[in-house]
Amino acid sequence: SPQCDLQGQWRNELGSNMTILATNRAGTFPGSCHTAVAAASKQILVSPTEGSSSIPVPRDTPPSASLCTTTALDSTAVFVGQCFSGDDGKEVLHTSWLLREKVDSEPDDWKATR
């Protein structure tokens, strides 16, 4: 089956971006990310990310995941997604994400995840 190449720069409509480097034989990959949502309130540096996918990465199946820790803001973003290929061969990575920020107390837990 055709393969989906996760390596490269991926951007979303909110202005966040993730750079994925080469996937190794175990299916893990390093990279970096910048979440625009976290950056909206404070300046943020590009943060390291690591992720995993099945090897080989078949188009349209299965999902991949990555973790982005933004230590400057005491937050962590988790992305899960699946790569699709259209009839024109163009690859599209559809993702969902959670952003978890540090809060000072348990009663504030409700506002820590978006």
N, C-alpha and C positions, 0 to 999 in steps of 0.2 A: 504494500500500500504506500502511497505517497507520504513523504515525511514533512513535518512542520518544523521550521527552523526558528527556535525561540531566541537565538542570539541576535542582539541588536538593541535599538532604542524603541521603547513603546511609550506612547503618550495617551492620556485620556482627555476627555472634554473639559475637565476642571483645571487642566494645566499641570497635573502631576506627571512625572515621568520615571521610567525605570530602564536601566541599561542592564541587559543580561549578557554575560560573557559565555564562552563555550561550555556546553554541557559535557561532563565527563562520562566515562563508561558506567559509573554507578548511578547516573541520572541526576546528579547534583550540579548546581551552577552557582558561581559567585556573580556579583554585580553591584549596582548602586541604585539608590532611589532618592527622589525629592518629592514629598507630598505637598501639593499646593494648599491643601486644607490646613495642615499644620503650620505652613509658612504664613498663612493669612494674619495670624496674630503676633508672630515673632519671626525674627530672621532665623533661618535654618540652613545648615550646611548639607551638602550631599551626604547621604548615609549609606553604610554598607548594607548589602542584602545577600541572603543565600536562599536557594530554593531547590526544589526537586521536581522531577517529571519522570514519566515512564520512558524507558529506552527500548527501542527507538521511539521517537515521538510521532505516533501516527496522526495524520490529519483527522480532525473532527472527534478524536477520542484519544486518551482520557484526559482528565483535568491535570493541571500542574499547580503548584503552590509556591509562594515565596514569602519570606519574612524580612521586613525592613525595620530596623531598630534605629530610631532617631534619638540618640543619647543626649543631644543638646537640649531636647525638650522633654526628656523623660517620657517618651511615648514609643509605642510599637505599632506598626501597621502590618496587617496580614493581607496578602492578596491571594486569591484562588482564581484560576481561570482555565479556559479551554481555547485552543487554537483551531480556527476554522479556515478553510480555503474555499473561495468562491469559484465559480465556473471560469473566471478569468485568471485563476491561479494566485490571486492576491490573498495574502495571509492576514487574518484579523484575529487578535487576541481579545476575547471577551472576559472581563474579570469582575469580581465583586471584592470588596475590601472592608475591613474593620480597622478603625483607628482607636487605640486604647491609650489614654493619657493618664499620667500619675495624678491622683487626688490625695488630699491631706488626711481624709478620714473616711471611715466606712459609710457614714450617712451621705457622703458625696459620691459614692460609687455609681449611682444612677446616671451621672453625667460624664462618666469616664470613657464610655465607649460610644462611637458614632459610626 
